[in-house]
Amino acid sequence: MESSFPSEKSSHFFKSSKENQDLSKTPTSFKDLISTLPKDNGWKFCQPLYLYQGFWYNPFVLEGTILAQKNFQAQPGDIFLCNAPKTGTSWLKALTFAIATRNHFDLSSNPLLTKLPHDCVPSLEMDYFKNPTMPKPAGGLSVWATHISFSSLPKSITESKCKIIYICRDPKDTFVSLWHYLNKMRSKSHEEISLEEAFELFCNGKSPYGPYWDHVLEYWKGSLECPNQFYFLKYEDMKKDTIFHLKKIAEFVGHPFSLEEESEGVVKKIMELCSFENLSNLDVNKKGQSPHADVDGGTVDNNLYFRKGKVGDWKNFLTFEMGERMDNIMETKLSGSGLNLKA
């Protein structure tokens, strides 16, 4: 029998904690709701992070998350690319977009050559929030991306047969990438956060969309309960054998490569198109800017989305003791799950 997502009543993912909010019982306005939530501004953002349903969100993202929970209606053919920040978002978006649209766009003129991957695959909590009636992208592609935790996804996603691809990464590399990214995003009028300060917050679960271990664990358990709807992968594994996972993703989303395509090198061409080296050197990603509601000035440089993409770069920033501490935290948090994120 084909598996389906667990219902809210049967799944342990949806058990309430004292921080969780029942949307049917929340205050009528977002301002009223947010005033009731725990908050923390250790990251020294323009606005603090708020704890909602066990995870930390900035106000703009939180409002988009709640809007999606209330109104978003997923369709059976939708594909959702899910992950915590800085675990391979741009790469996964680019690969999936190129795979699913290869019959609509020639690879030599693919939109990825002139657009940021984030402009090719919309964000559920950010783009839907700005335009709830937004049309599907060219080619009828129905791919969404989100950093929202599994337990906070709209019910129309978790109760449907939508495909979910989840990518995770060694938390040490994830943290270092996040620290660099958030410091570069902040305006000159806001003080940068030190590596040590940020590390303590991350280890205590206080980071955007964190705690990281809970984010990963929810999707991991979802993939075990509903393997037909999930493709769960690690960033390090995809770096090690990109061709293998590229083909697996194509099969999973219903766009497998034909023998003719493989013989013509289409798989390799997509891998090269979406490689960090290629994407990071495109003019749009080196010189372009994109709107971002959560920063002063409302825009960010596109090159912020492409730093190094390396496995093990954390060794250049964290001490051995810091790395060991984070490994121990993750080992404890993931104990008994069968998942190990240590690269």
matplotlib code that plots the C-alpha trace (Angstrom):
import matplotlib.pyplot as plt

x = [0.0, 1.3, 2.3, 0.8, 1.8, 0.8, -2.3, -2.0, -3.6, -1.4, 1.9, 4.3, 5.7, 2.7, 2.5, 2.2, 4.7, 4.0, 5.5, 3.2, 0.4, -3.0, -3.8, -7.5, -7.0, -4.4, -5.0, -6.6, -3.7, -0.1, 1.1, -1.0, 0.3, 4.0, 3.7, 2.9, 6.0, 9.4, 12.0, 15.8, 18.1, 21.5, 22.2, 21.9, 19.4, 17.3, 14.5, 14.6, 13.9, 10.6, 10.0, 6.9, 6.0, 9.4, 11.5, 13.0, 11.8, 12.3, 9.0, 8.8, 9.4, 7.1, 4.2, 4.8, 4.9, 1.6, 0.0, 1.1, -0.2, -3.6, -4.0, -1.6, -3.2, -0.7, -1.4, -0.5, 2.1, 3.9, 7.6, 9.0, 12.7, 13.1, 16.2, 17.6, 19.5, 23.0, 22.8, 22.8, 19.7, 21.0, 22.5, 19.4, 17.1, 19.3, 19.6, 15.9, 14.9, 17.3, 16.1, 12.4, 12.6, 15.1, 12.3, 11.2, 14.6, 17.7, 20.6, 22.5, 19.7, 18.4, 17.0, 19.7, 22.2, 20.6, 18.6, 19.4, 18.3, 16.0, 14.2, 13.6, 12.2, 10.0, 10.1, 6.9, 7.2, 8.6, 7.4, 3.9, 3.6, 4.3, 2.0, -0.4, -1.9, 1.5, 1.3, 3.4, 6.8, 7.5, 6.9, 4.2, 6.8, 5.4, 8.5, 8.6, 11.4, 11.1, 13.1, 9.9, 10.2, 8.2, 5.8, 5.0, 4.3, 0.8, -1.5, -2.2, 1.5, 1.8, -1.5, -1.0, 1.2, 3.5, 7.1, 9.6, 13.3, 15.3, 19.0, 21.0, 24.7, 27.4, 26.2, 29.8, 29.9, 26.3, 27.1, 30.2, 28.3, 25.4, 27.7, 29.4, 26.1, 24.3, 27.2, 27.5, 23.8, 23.6, 24.0, 27.0, 24.9, 24.5, 27.3, 28.6, 28.3, 31.5, 32.1, 32.1, 28.8, 27.1, 28.5, 26.9, 23.6, 23.7, 24.6, 21.7, 19.3, 18.8, 19.4, 17.1, 14.8, 16.7, 17.2, 19.1, 19.0, 15.2, 14.8, 16.8, 15.3, 11.7, 12.3, 14.4, 11.5, 9.1, 11.2, 11.2, 7.5, 6.7, 9.6, 7.5, 7.0, 10.6, 14.1, 16.4, 20.0, 23.2, 25.1, 28.4, 27.0, 25.8, 29.2, 30.9, 28.7, 26.7, 25.7, 24.2, 22.0, 21.1, 19.7, 17.9, 16.3, 15.2, 13.5, 12.0, 10.3, 9.0, 11.4, 13.9, 16.6, 16.2, 19.0, 19.3, 19.8, 22.4, 24.3, 24.2, 25.7, 22.6, 23.2, 26.7, 25.7, 23.1, 25.7, 28.1, 25.5, 24.5, 28.0, 29.2, 32.1, 29.7, 26.9, 29.2, 31.0, 27.9, 27.4, 24.0, 25.5, 28.6, 27.2, 23.5, 21.3, 18.0, 15.2, 15.2, 12.6, 14.7, 17.6, 18.2, 17.9, 15.7, 18.3, 21.2, 24.1, 23.6, 27.2, 26.2, 24.5, 27.8, 30.6, 32.7, 30.5, 33.3, 33.0, 35.1, 35.7, 34.7, 38.2, 39.4, 37.2, 36.4, 38.8, 39.0, 37.1, 34.3, 34.0, 33.9, 31.3, 29.0, 29.5, 28.6, 25.5, 24.3, 25.1, 23.0, 20.1, 20.0, 20.6, 18.5, 17.3, 19.8, 21.0, 24.6, 25.5, 29.2, 31.0]
y = [0.0, 3.4, 5.4, 8.8, 11.6, 11.1, 12.9, 15.6, 13.3, 10.3, 11.9, 12.7, 15.5, 17.7, 17.3, 20.7, 22.3, 25.3, 27.5, 26.1, 28.2, 27.0, 29.3, 29.0, 30.4, 33.1, 36.8, 38.4, 40.5, 39.5, 42.3, 40.8, 37.3, 38.3, 40.2, 36.9, 35.0, 34.6, 36.6, 36.9, 39.4, 37.8, 37.9, 41.7, 41.9, 44.9, 43.0, 40.0, 36.4, 35.0, 31.5, 30.0, 26.4, 25.5, 27.4, 30.9, 33.3, 36.9, 38.9, 39.0, 35.3, 34.5, 36.5, 34.7, 31.3, 32.0, 33.2, 30.0, 27.9, 29.5, 29.8, 27.8, 25.0, 22.5, 20.5, 16.8, 17.6, 20.2, 19.7, 21.2, 21.8, 22.0, 22.7, 24.8, 27.9, 27.5, 23.8, 23.9, 25.9, 27.6, 24.4, 22.3, 24.9, 25.1, 21.4, 20.8, 23.7, 22.6, 19.0, 19.8, 22.4, 20.8, 20.1, 23.8, 25.5, 24.7, 24.4, 27.1, 29.6, 28.3, 31.1, 30.1, 31.8, 35.2, 34.8, 33.9, 30.4, 32.0, 33.9, 30.6, 28.7, 30.8, 30.7, 29.6, 31.9, 34.9, 35.0, 33.6, 36.1, 39.0, 37.5, 34.7, 34.5, 34.3, 32.3, 29.2, 29.8, 29.2, 25.6, 25.0, 24.1, 23.7, 23.8, 25.7, 26.1, 26.6, 26.7, 26.1, 23.2, 20.1, 20.4, 23.9, 23.3, 24.0, 21.0, 20.9, 19.9, 17.4, 15.7, 15.5, 13.4, 16.3, 15.4, 16.7, 16.9, 17.7, 18.5, 18.8, 19.4, 19.0, 21.5, 22.9, 24.0, 25.1, 27.3, 28.9, 29.6, 31.1, 33.3, 34.7, 35.2, 37.0, 39.3, 40.3, 41.0, 43.4, 47.1, 49.1, 50.7, 47.4, 45.7, 42.4, 39.4, 37.6, 34.0, 33.1, 34.8, 33.3, 29.8, 29.9, 30.9, 28.2, 25.6, 26.7, 26.3, 30.1, 30.7, 31.6, 28.6, 26.7, 24.6, 23.0, 19.5, 19.7, 20.9, 18.0, 15.4, 16.3, 15.9, 12.7, 11.1, 12.2, 10.5, 7.3, 7.3, 8.3, 7.3, 7.6, 11.3, 12.1, 12.3, 12.9, 13.7, 15.1, 18.0, 16.0, 13.0, 15.1, 16.8, 13.3, 11.9, 14.6, 12.6, 9.8, 12.1, 14.3, 11.2, 10.1, 13.6, 13.4, 10.1, 11.2, 14.3, 12.4, 13.7, 10.8, 11.0, 8.8, 6.6, 9.0, 12.0, 10.2, 9.2, 12.8, 14.0, 15.9, 14.8, 16.0, 19.3, 20.0, 19.2, 21.7, 24.3, 24.1, 23.7, 26.2, 27.2, 28.0, 29.7, 31.8, 33.2, 34.3, 38.0, 37.9, 36.2, 38.3, 41.7, 41.5, 42.5, 41.1, 42.5, 41.2, 42.5, 41.7, 44.0, 47.7, 49.2, 46.2, 44.6, 42.2, 41.4, 38.2, 37.1, 36.6, 33.4, 32.0, 31.8, 28.7, 25.6, 23.5, 20.5, 20.9, 24.7, 24.9, 23.8, 27.3, 29.0, 26.7, 25.3, 21.6, 22.0, 23.9, 21.3, 18.5, 20.3, 20.7, 17.0, 16.0, 18.1, 16.6, 13.1, 13.6, 15.3, 12.7, 9.7, 6.7, 8.2, 6.4, 9.7, 11.0, 14.4, 14.3, 14.6]
z = [0.0, -0.9, 2.1, 2.9, 5.2, 8.8, 10.0, 12.6, 15.2, 14.5, 13.9, 16.8, 14.6, 15.4, 19.2, 20.8, 23.1, 25.3, 22.6, 19.8, 18.5, 17.4, 14.5, 15.1, 18.6, 17.9, 18.2, 15.2, 14.1, 13.4, 15.7, 18.6, 17.9, 17.8, 21.0, 22.8, 21.5, 23.1, 21.3, 21.2, 19.5, 20.2, 16.5, 16.5, 13.7, 12.8, 14.5, 17.0, 16.2, 17.5, 18.7, 16.9, 17.0, 18.4, 15.7, 15.4, 12.7, 11.9, 11.7, 7.9, 7.5, 10.4, 8.8, 5.5, 7.3, 9.0, 5.8, 4.0, 6.9, 6.6, 2.9, 0.8, -1.2, -2.5, -5.6, -6.0, -8.7, -6.6, -5.6, -2.4, -1.9, 1.9, 4.0, 6.8, 5.6, 4.2, 3.5, -0.3, -1.2, -4.4, -5.7, -5.0, -6.6, -9.7, -10.2, -9.8, -12.0, -14.7, -14.5, -14.6, -17.4, -19.7, -22.3, -22.2, -22.2, -24.1, -21.6, -23.5, -22.9, -19.5, -17.2, -14.7, -16.9, -16.4, -13.2, -9.6, -8.7, -6.0, -8.8, -10.7, -7.7, -5.5, -1.7, 0.1, 3.1, 1.2, -2.4, -1.7, 1.1, -1.4, -4.1, -3.0, -6.5, -8.3, -11.5, -12.1, -13.7, -17.4, -18.5, -15.9, -13.4, -9.9, -7.6, -4.3, -1.8, 1.9, 5.1, 7.2, 9.6, 8.6, 11.6, 10.5, 6.8, 5.6, 6.0, 2.3, 1.8, 4.7, 3.9, 0.2, -2.0, -2.9, -3.5, -0.9, -1.4, 1.8, 1.9, 5.1, 5.8, 8.4, 11.1, 11.4, 7.8, 8.0, 11.0, 9.4, 6.2, 8.1, 10.2, 7.1, 5.3, 8.1, 8.9, 5.2, 5.0, 7.8, 7.1, 8.3, 11.0, 12.7, 14.6, 13.3, 15.6, 16.5, 15.6, 19.3, 20.0, 17.0, 17.9, 21.3, 19.9, 17.3, 19.8, 22.0, 19.0, 18.6, 14.9, 12.0, 11.5, 14.3, 16.3, 13.4, 14.8, 15.2, 11.7, 10.3, 12.6, 11.7, 8.0, 8.6, 10.5, 7.8, 5.2, 7.2, 7.6, 4.0, 1.8, -1.4, -0.8, 0.4, -1.1, 1.8, 1.0, 2.4, 0.9, 1.3, -0.6, -3.4, -3.7, -3.7, -6.5, -8.1, -11.2, -9.2, -7.1, -10.1, -11.8, -8.6, -8.2, -11.8, -11.2, -8.0, -9.4, -12.4, -15.0, -15.5, -18.1, -21.1, -22.4, -25.4, -23.0, -21.0, -24.2, -25.4, -22.1, -20.9, -17.3, -17.3, -18.9, -16.2, -13.5, -15.1, -15.6, -11.9, -10.5, -7.9, -10.2, -13.1, -11.1, -9.0, -12.0, -14.0, -14.2, -12.5, -9.5, -9.4, -10.0, -9.6, -6.7, -5.4, -3.2, 0.4, 2.8, 5.9, 5.3, 5.4, 1.9, 0.8, -1.5, -1.2, -3.5, -5.3, -4.6, -1.0, -2.0, -3.3, -0.8, -1.2, -1.3, 0.2, 2.5, 5.6, 5.4, 9.1, 10.0, 8.8, 11.4, 14.3, 16.8, 17.3, 20.6, 19.0, 16.3, 18.9, 20.9, 18.0, 17.0, 20.5, 20.5, 17.2, 18.3, 21.4, 19.6, 16.8, 19.1, 18.1, 14.8, 12.6, 11.2, 11.4, 10.0, 10.7, 7.4]

ax = plt.figure().add_subplot(projection="3d")
ax.plot(x, y, z, "-o")
ax.set_aspect("equal")
plt.show()
